[in-house]
Each structure stands twice: as C-alpha cells, then as structure tokens.
Amino acid sequence: MQLILRQGRIVDPTQKLNEIADLGIEDGRVAEIAPKIRTKGRKEIDARGLLVFPGFIDMHVHLREPGREDSETIETGTNAAARGGFTAVVCMPNTQPVNDSEAVTSFILERAREVSKIAVYPVGAITKGSQGKTLAEIGEMYRTGIVAISDDGHSVQDSQVMRRAMEYSLLFGLPVIDHCEDKDLSSGGVMNEGFYSTKLGLRGMNPAAEEIQVVRDSILAMQTGAQIHIAHLSTRRSLEAVLRVRKNDKISISCEVTPHHLLLTEAEVCSYDTNTKMNPPLRSEDDVEALVKGIASGDVDAIATDHAPHNINDKMLEFDRAPFGIVGLETAVSLIYDRFVRTEIITLERFVQLFSTNPARILKLQRGTLAKEAWADITVVNPELSVEVDSKQFVSRSRNTPFDGWKLQGGPAMTIVKGKVVWS
Amino acid sequence: MWGGSPGPLGAKAPPRIDGNAMASLSQKDLLSVEQLSVDDINLILDTAESLREVSARPVKKVPTLRGKTVINLFFEPSTRTRSSFELAEKRLSADILNFSASTSSVSKGETLLDTAHNLEAMAPDIIVIRHEAAGASHLLGRECRSSVVNAGDGMHEHPTQALLDALTVRSVKGRLEGLKVAIIGDITHSRVARSDTILFHKMDADVWVCGPPTLIPWDFDKLGCTICRRMEEAIDGADVIMMLRMQVERQNEAFVPSTREYYNFYGLTRERMRLAKKDTIVMHPGPMNRGVEIDSDVADADYSVILNQVANGVATRMAVLYLLSGNAGLKLKRSSR
C-alpha cells in the first residue's frame, strides 16, 4: 500500500466510525480501514494519540488572486489552508476582476493546478461584476467548474434579481451562497449597532440588516425551490429564521458560522483594533451564545473561516477607513478544538461534521468521507499540541488576526490530499 | 493637602498628588473621559481653577511649559477648540507647531500613522489631535511616545470639552454631585454628549438626555443617564441645560423632517425656560444655530454661561497640558489575554 496511518482515532460520521484503527491508502484513495492492516505500507505513519478525520473543507475563503496578490495568492492561501489542516477550500468570487466569467474561473482552476497542494473550488458571481444588476454567465462557469454562486459581500439588493438567480440556479443544481445584508440598513456602519457602537462613537450596522435578508431569501428559496446556504450567519434572530423555515420540508437551506463569531463579541472593538473589524461584524454576547448552541445542536451546518487577508498597509488605518475582514485558515482548527471540543461543548463527530461532512454535502463535493474508494483527503489533529497563535509564523501573506497570542491546545498535525502528505 | 512644592505658577501651587513632587495624571494620554478616575477629574478641575487667574493678568504668560513642544494636529476644521488649545499652549510658554490636514501631506495620501511618526521624529512632548474618525487618537496614543490629547475624535469623545463644561458648572454651582443636568439635541452625532454624560455621571450628577428618538443611539442610557423624549421633562427641575448643535447638514439623512419642526419640539425658547428652575444655567458647546436649537434671547440671557465655557476652555486645556507634560514615554498598561 502507498501509505498506512497506524492506530490513530478515526472519526468519520459518514460511516458512523469513531475508533482506533489503521487506515490504508492506495492510488490516492482510501483502500482499507481495519483494526490492524497486515500488509506493509511503502510509507507508514505512527498515528498513535492522533485524531484522523476526513479532510477539512473551508467553504468560505478569499484567495485574492487575481487582483490583490499583495494580500494573498492562490499559492500562499492554499499553503495557509494546508498548514491549518484544510484539504480543500472554496473561494469567493470577489477578485479583481470578479469571477463572473468562464475565463476567470478557468484562470483560478489552472493556477490552482499549478501551485496548490490542496483542492480549490471556485464560487462564481451571481451577477456581472457582482453589481447586482444582470446575471453572470453562470452556465459557462458551471461547465468550467464552479461549485456554487454568490455575490458575497456585494449582497444582491434587488429582490427580483435574487429571485431570478435562484430560479436560474435550478438549471445546474448550484447552491446559492448568501451573504445577507440589507445595505440600506447597514449603510456606513463599521461595527455591530448596539451599546458598544454608541459608546465608541462608531457607526453601527443594524443586525436587522442581516436578519431581514435571511428572511427574504428563505422565502424566495421556498418559492423557487433553490438550494440556499447562508454564509457567516451571525445573529440569534438569523439562526431562528433559518430554523423556522427549515420546518418546511420544501426548502433546502443550510448555514455556516465563523470561528470569530463564535469566540468574540462586539466588546473587542473597544481597542479600536482594526483586526476586530469584519462584515458581518462581531455581535453581542447573546448572539454568540445562540451560535454556540447552534454548533452544539447541529442547527448550524458548517464552520467556515471567511478568511479575508488584507495587506498590513490597508489595516493600519483609522477604524472607519480600514477594510473589513480577518484571516482565519491557520487558526480555525485549533480555536474550535480548544474552545469547543476540549471543553466538550461539541463532540468529535460534530467537529468533523462542521468542518468536513456538511461542507461536502452542501456543495456536493466528492469529499468529506473516508469511505472505501473515496479520495484520501485526511486531516490529522494532535489533541495534545500546544499552540500559541503567532501571526509572524503564518504562511498566509497577511497577518490580520485578532487571535494573536492566544494559547490553545490541540491543532493540525498533518494534512493529506489524495494520499500525499502536503503538510506536517 | 495643598503642598508648597513647585506648581505651574510657582508660589500659588495647584493641588498635587500626595508623594509626587509635581502633580500629573496617571496616564500618558488624555483620550477619553471614560479613562479618567474621579480623582483625575478633580485634579484637572482644581488645577484649571488655579490657572484661570493667569488669563486675568496683564501679562498673560507663565513659564511652565518653556522648552516643551506641542503639536496641534487638526484633521477637521475647528476654530474654537483649536484657538483655545493654541492660547493655552502660548500662555504656558510652550513651543507650538500647527498642522492642518488641508495644507499637509495628508492631502497627498499620507496615512495618519505615517504623519504621526514623522511628527514624532521631531520629538514633541504633546500631540493634540482632532480627527473625524473615532479612535484616531487611540491609534496615535498607542504608536507614539508623546502624550496625546484627544481634541475630538469622530462621534466618540471630546474630553476637554466635558472637563471645561464641568469646570463651568462647578464654578457657578459650587458642586457637581446631585445636580440635574439636561443634555438636549442630536445625541447620536455628538461626541460632546458622550463625554458630558460619562463625566457628569462619574461626578454623581443626575444626567438626563433628551432628543428625537431618531437621534438617540441604542442603549445610550447605559452610559449613565435617563433618556426622555419630551423636552419639558428634561427641563423640569434641571440645574443645568446643555443644548447641542443640530447638525443642519444632516437634514437629508431623514433624522428629522425639518429644522422648523425640530425647533418646534426641541428648540430652547424663553417660553420653555419658564419650566426651569430660577437658577438654571444654559450651556452650549458651540457653534450655535440661533433659531434652530436655541433662541437668541435665551442664548444671550444672563442665565446663559456660554461665554464662560469659552473662557474656562483655555484654563482647562492649560491644566491638561500641564498635568501631562511630564508623561511622554509613560508605558501604557496593556491588558493581555
């Protein structure tokens, strides 16, 4: 066999598996999982004490290439992903130019083939230039390889355009990834609207801006039958809105949350540190509590980082002027493992569902499982690893993280893609 | 308690912190009133009171800050605050460098931090900054060795304004605690409203904040005040009425229908003043819109202390500059996780 991982704890919810066993790989695919594999591997890894998961998929990242290679490239972004324990990333279309055409999609895929050690799945824009006016050539992009459509931060304001986009998505069975934000309500805001925006004198983004669009789009999804996925959901009411419509079995709706919305509140902004500025903004304690309950109960389907690298020059500005967003690929797994798995707020199975099984299911990727013959994409986590977040060590081209200096236990030990160790 | 050690005026010493040769604030910067303790506030007010006398002299100058350099860094147009700081600096004999955004490299695209680092290289002792972005002075304070004084940052705070307001009230009323202070107008966009509310609340005054609901931000009461919508409620029994400027330029943002209607509901008229106590004083941080938030016959009446505020502004800023003048390079206490 090409590679055998010996005696790790293998957790794979698709096979209801949670046991210590050997895992054998041949031709880049899972060949066998057994308590003891008798044959000898050409390469063997001692995985005693380690956790072996189907490869983690970050379904919401910004790789910045083409256009902002000073902040991140496909190469540095995917290297950061590999270091962070991810075997696949799903990249948003807000590059320059916007990924709204077959040409940009194929550029990204080609570039990924050249430089990326992990899988890269592009998301196509909903509208041309993400301007919210006319549909992009979704079919052409679909044939080239997009896995979903989204205008992400340039959230579609015109309800009729959104309705058409959902109808059109049915032609290809493409999920619509939805950054929900009513721009009239959030306009000019730089942080969550509430006591802290009042106190800090910063313009607030009304949480209703998100909630109203979650409701609007879930109604449109019900009407059209489109599959929608709420990106970086961040408030209690948004989650409640998703759960309410989910009771109706005619709708396919899922949602993700980010590590920072699970771990930080709007109170962090008090330092005016621009690494606490993101969209959606950090919310209230009550919202955080609801999201944490959501990952524990399974109401929330996935954790995605919304990895948004920004060059230091762009972030070293007044809070009002700095761009939204933080990096997340190299901290997510440790943060969630330490704060939620180790504290037994979520189980190992849920951990894997949030990072692997569900992203694969939502985006219909042939990943997220260690079933026989599946691609051997594997995330190995060392539960005892001491991690101190140090942005200077990031392989990402950007350093904009609010988690610098955090001490965590548990983190990625090895990332395997199609049977090849791409990081350890 | 008032020691005979050298103070800003030599013989007539201001209060000093016990054990210290020279009175000073416990922090490097003055960024907000939120960071000030009650002791800090009293120290500033007492010092300002003793420094007021300088402006009454025939030769309005003391050598206190001789050899110290103060940079006035104004990114927003300002006449009142800027001249007040400048005069305060001159009366303390500091060397002054004035820097305004329109005539500087800022208009050539230089970032705030680069501007600050460049100025810092000239080794000033104090940088006074006015900026339209909330938190701009925090950014500067974090990055600079010099003491930073916030002269207004966006909608966040304007600490020296609140301090001079407190000095004005204390001079007339003899105290701050227990007074009913009504702050009326556009609260949302007012850094003065925030600083005043926090400061008067800290000093145990009873703060009432009043304005149209569209101009009162969420949870403002948690800063330490009672919110009311009807102006009459705010004025009733108030010892101090603080009128805020209605920002006429914001009219098209749908906060209020018109200045006319605003005047009808929130303008301070002689009629409404009848509800107030006999010894109520009226204040305004300026610049005033006569006939919008305040009538001329109120603004110019003898219960108006608006011009006292201006005079106290100079003394307050002298006090702040003096109390910070030895603090450049003080290490900030950083909270770590």
Chai-1 contact restraints between the chains, C-beta under 6 A:
chainA,res_idxA,chainB,res_idxB,connection_type,confidence,min_distance_angstrom,max_distance_angstrom,comment,restraint_id
A,G194,B,W218,contact,1.0,0.0,6.0,A-B,restraint_1
A,F195,B,D219,contact,1.0,0.0,6.0,A-B,restraint_2
A,F195,B,K222,contact,1.0,0.0,6.0,A-B,restraint_3
A,T198,B,P217,contact,1.0,0.0,6.0,A-B,restraint_4
A,T198,B,W218,contact,1.0,0.0,6.0,A-B,restraint_5
A,T198,B,D219,contact,1.0,0.0,6.0,A-B,restraint_6
A,T198,B,F220,contact,1.0,0.0,6.0,A-B,restraint_7
A,L200,B,A134,contact,1.0,0.0,6.0,A-B,restraint_8
A,L200,B,H156,contact,1.0,0.0,6.0,A-B,restraint_9
A,G201,B,A134,contact,1.0,0.0,6.0,A-B,restraint_10
A,G201,B,G154,contact,1.0,0.0,6.0,A-B,restraint_11
A,G201,B,M155,contact,1.0,0.0,6.0,A-B,restraint_12
A,G201,B,H156,contact,1.0,0.0,6.0,A-B,restraint_13
A,L202,B,A134,contact,1.0,0.0,6.0,A-B,restraint_14
A,Y272,B,G135,contact,1.0,0.0,6.0,A-B,restraint_15
A,Y272,B,H138,contact,1.0,0.0,6.0,A-B,restraint_16
A,M316,B,L113,contact,1.0,0.0,6.0,A-B,restraint_17
A,E318,B,L112,contact,1.0,0.0,6.0,A-B,restraint_18
A,E318,B,A133,contact,1.0,0.0,6.0,A-B,restraint_19
A,E318,B,A136,contact,1.0,0.0,6.0,A-B,restraint_20
A,F319,B,G135,contact,1.0,0.0,6.0,A-B,restraint_21
A,D320,B,A133,contact,1.0,0.0,6.0,A-B,restraint_22
